[in-house]
Amino acid sequence: MPAPAFPFAHTLIEWHRTHGRHDLPWQRSRDPYRIWLSEIMLQQTQVDTVMPYYARFLARFPDLPALAAADVDEVLGLWSGLGYYARARNLHKAAQRVMDEHAGRFPESAAQIAGLPGIGRSTAAAIAAFAFDERGAILDGNVKRVLCRVFGIEGFPGDKAVENRLWALAGSLLPERDMATYTQAQMDFGATLCTRARPACPRCPLAEHCIARRDDRVRELPTPRPRKARPHREVRVAVIRRQNRILLEKRPPSGLWGGLLTLPELPELPELPELPGAQASASATGATLADWLMQHYGLPLQQARPLPPEAHAFTHFTLDLHPVLLDLAPQDGPQARPLGAHEAGSAQWVSLDALAGAALPAPVRRILDSLQRPSLF
């Protein structure tokens, strides 16, 4: 694809010198480990959300060997609340692979970087540009939006044909030098000026060349994803409490919330009393909850109480969690006696005081945080 008649890259580089972001924590280093960490955290996540996680992560894992040697549960614990947990698992796997296959030295080419778990073509190019000044195109969501608007690219950018066209265009726009600045400029331009909603077109240095602005199509481009009804799931979960401890189950290493601690899922059971403030004895629930609890965990139910539901939106579906607080009947023996064989490999007691460092999905954390409100004791 031929380069445009106007200096696209030079214009963005010059715009960035005055209006770009220059004080983000990961911009202070050429260390590929720190750059890689920031790029992974920034996927699908806002800068302001990432910064405290980035600082805490580096405080615990200051370099790649420290991350590679860590237990994945601790990595997930530090990632808890940031979402898209496959990123954390792949980050850990990639660190181990660098140690095993690259003698602990982070690869220096985008092609090699893209071979690591969890790193796609665009992220690899960004890391290589920031750390090693490699010349290569990136194509994240911000860049796609800018290119679609400025050059009037039709079609949903997620479609393969449209994406291929955008890759070719992005490659034709590369400057001969200043790759790190140009790469950051593209990200900042889309994130702060050519935003999805209410872009600042009057202040745009590309306004006179922008096809979307010329044709009054800024709101139409890029073409949105074809709309489909987002599936909706409702799940009842058990908050099994013994004094100040909660029984949690560890998810399998892959799939939804892989490797995280979650609340046990309840089968379809008779309805509980309605909120607010409702509670019932084991016998009042038809004894089904008590039977389930005894059958699965060998634990005696004293009281069941519904808690407020928690809604959570994923990329492809929405989930409503309906928690039921199951307080256990008093019994002799240690507070957290061993469970049966059914749950020995996946269930564990966690103190309410230890939940802050546990690897929990955000909606589960919100449910458990509510238990520390005085009204629930």
N, C-alpha and C positions, 0 to 999 in steps of 0.2 A: 504494500500500500504506500503510495507516495506521501511524502511529508507535506503538511499544509503550507500555504503561502505566508502565514504569519508565524512569528517566533513563539510558539506555544511554551516550550520548555524554558526559554530565557525569561519570558514574562512571569511564569510561576516562580522561578528562582529569585527574580528581583522582588516580586511581591512578598516572598517568604522572608527576605532580609529585614523587612520592616514590620510585617504583619504576622509572620509565622510564630510558632511556639518554639522557644529556645531554652526553656528552663525545666523541662520534664526530667525526672530523675535518671531515666535510661539514656538521655542525650549527653550525659556527662562522661560517658565511657565509650571506648571502642572495643570493650571486652565482648566477644561474641556470645558468651554465656548470658550476660546481663541483657544484651540486645535480644537474643533468642527468647529469654524469659518474658520480656516485655511484649514482644510480638505475639506470643502465644496467649498471654493474659488479655491482650487487647482485641483478640478475635471475638466478635459479637458482644463486646463489653466496652462501656464508656471509660474515658481516661480517669475521671474523678473517682469512679468505682475501683479502678485497678490500683491506683497509687498506694493506698494503705496495705493492700495485699502484697504488692511488689516489695514494699519495705519489710514487711514481716517475713516474707519468704526468703529474702536475701539475708536477713538477720540470722535465720536458722540454717540456710544452705547458701553460704557465701560464694561457693564455687561449684563447678561441675562435679568434681570428685565427691564433695559432700552430698550432693543430691543423689548421685549414683549409689552411694553407700547407704542411703536412708531406707527405712521401711516404707512401703507404699502407703500404709495406713496413716503414717505421720504426714506424708505429702498431701494426702486427701484431706486430712484434718486442717492443714493450713489453707487449703483451697476451699474449704467448706463455706458456702454462701456465694461463691463466685460463679457457680453454674457451669454447665457443659463440662462435666467431670472427666470425660474422655481426654480432655486436654491435659489434665494433671497426670493421668495414667500414662499417656503417651510421652509426656515430658520426662517422667521417671524412666520409662523404657529407653527413650532416646539417649538420656545421660549414660545409662548402662552400656548401650551400644557404642557410644563414643569412647568410653573407657576400654571396652573389649576389642573393638575393631579399628579404632583410630589412635590407640595408645594414649587416650585422654586428651588428644588435641582436637579441638572443634574443626570440622571440615571448612575449607576456605572458598569453595566454589558453590554456586547455587545448585548445580547439578548434584553434587555430593550431599549438600544440606537437605535437598528435597528427598533424598533416600532415607532419611531418618523418620521414625514414627511420628505422625501428627503434623508433619510439615509439608504443606502444599507448594505449588509452583510460585505463587505470589509471595508467600511468607519467606520462602527460601531466597528469592531475589531481594527482598527487603533486608534480610539479615546480611546477605553478601554485600549489598550496597553500603549499609551502615558500618559494618565491621571491616570490610576489605575493599571498598570502592569499586566493586565489580559493576560493570555496566549491564543492566538488565531491566526489563519492564516488570512492573507490579500491576495487579488488577484486583484490588480489594473493592469493597462496596462503595467507598468514597470515590475512587478513581473511575469505576464504572459509571457512577452518576454524573460526574463531570464530563466524561467523554461523550456519553449519550446526549447530554444537553448541548454542549459546545458544537458537536459535529452532527447533531440531529440523527443519532442512531436509533432506528425503530426496533421494536421487538423486546421481549423480556430478556434481560441480560443473562438469566440463568439457562436459557436455551443454548444448546451447544453451538449452533450456527452463529447466533448473535455473539456469544462469548468468543468464538474463534475470530470473528471480525474485530472485536474489541482488543484482543491480544495483538493482532496484526497492526491495528492503529496505535496501540500503546508502544509497540516496538519501533514504529516509524517516527515517534516523537522524541526518542531518547536524545539527550544532549551528549556531546563528546566528553564532557568533564562535569564536575560538581554533582556526581551521582547521588551522594548521600543527601546533599541539600535538595536536589530535585525530588528524590523519593519522599523526603519529609514534607516538602512543599505540596506534593499531590495529596498526601494524607490530610494536612492541615487545611488546605484549600476546600476540600470536600467536607471536612468536619466543622469548620468555623464560618465559611462564607457561602459556598454552594451547597447548602444543607438541604435535607430532604424536604422540610417544611420551611417556608418563609426564607428563601435564599436572599442574600443581600445583593441583588442584581445592580442597584445604582452604584455600589462600590466595587464592582467586579472589574478587574483589569482586562478581562476577556470579553466584556459585554458587547463590544462592537463586532466581534467575530462569532458570537454565540447564536446558533441557528434556533435553539429553543426560545431565546428571548426575542429574536427577530420575528418569529412566527407566533409569538404569544402561546408557547406550548411548554413553558417551564414546569407547570403542574402536571403535564402529561408525560414528561420524560424524566427518567427512564420509564419505559412501559412497565406497569406493575405486573406482578405474578398473577397468572390467571386465578380467579377466585374459586376456591373450593370450600365447601363446608368443613370447618375444622372439627374433627371427632372430639367427643366429650366423654370422659370416663368419671365414674363415681366409685370410690373405694372406701370401705369402712376399715379402720385400723384400730388395733388394741394398744392402749397406753397402760401397760401392766406395771403397777407400782407396788413396791414393798418398802414402806417407810420412805427413805429418801433416795431409793434406787429405781431405775427404770430398766425393763427388759427390752433390749434392742437386738435385731437380727442383721447380720452382715449380708449385703447383697452379693451375688456372684460377680466376679471381676469384670465381666463385660455386660453390655446392655444398659437399660435405664438405671441411673444412680449406681453404676457398677462399683463395687468395693466400698460403698458407703454403709453406714449404720442406719437402719430404718425401723419403723414400727411394724410389728407383725400384722399381716392382712387378715381380716376376719371374713369368714364365709357368710353367706346370706343367712341371717338369723332373725328371730322376731324383733319387731320394733321396740326401741327403748323409750322411756318417758321423754317428752319433748322439753327442750330448753325453754326458759332459763331456770337454773337451779334445781333441775329434776334429778332424782336419784332413785335407785331401786335396789332391793336386796336380790341375792342370787335367785331365790325362789320366785320373785315377782317377774323375772325375765323369762319364765318358762323353763328355767334350769338349763337352757341350751348353752348360754355363755359359760356357765359353770362347768358343764360337761366338756365343752371345747377346751377350756383352760386346763382342766384336769387331764384330758386325753393327750393334749399336745405338750404340756409342760409339767404335769404332775403338781399343779399349784391350786390351792383352794381359794375360790372367790368369796369375798365378803360383800362387796358392794359394786354396782355398776352405775356409771354416770356419763351421759353424753357431754362432749365438749364442743365448743364452736367449730364449725368446719373451716378448712383452709383451702383456698383456691390457688392453683399454680398453672401458669401457661408455659407450655413447651412449644418448640418450633412447629410441630405438626399436630398437636392435640392439647386439650386442656384437661386438667385433673382437679377434681374436688375430693379432698380427704375428709372423711367424717370420723373423727376420733371418738373412741369410747374409753373412758377411764375405768380401769378394772383394779380396784383396791383388793389386796389379798387378805384373807382371814389370818388372824394371829396363829402362830404355830411354834413349836419348840424347835431348837436347833439354830445353826448359824443364820445370819440375816440373808445371805446370798448362797444358799446351798447349791451344789451342782445340779444341773438339769438332767433330764433323761437323754438316752442315746439319740433320739430324734433330732434334738436341737444342739447337741454337744459341739458340732462343728460350726454353727452359725449364730447362736444366741449368746448374749452376754449381759450381765448386769452392769449398769453404768450409773454412778452417783450423779445426782443433780448438780453437784458442785464441779463435776468433771466434764459437763456437757460443753463448756466453752471450747475445749480443745478436741472434741470429738468430731469425726468426719460425718457430718449430718447434712442431708438436703435441706434447703432453705425452708420449705413448708413444715418439715418435721421439727426443725429447730424452733420455729414459731410456736408450734403446738406445745413443745416441751418447755419453752420459756414461760408459757401461760401457767404452768404448774407452780411456778415460784411466786405467783400472785397470792396474797393472803386469802382471797375469797375461795380458793380451791382447796384449802387445807381444812 
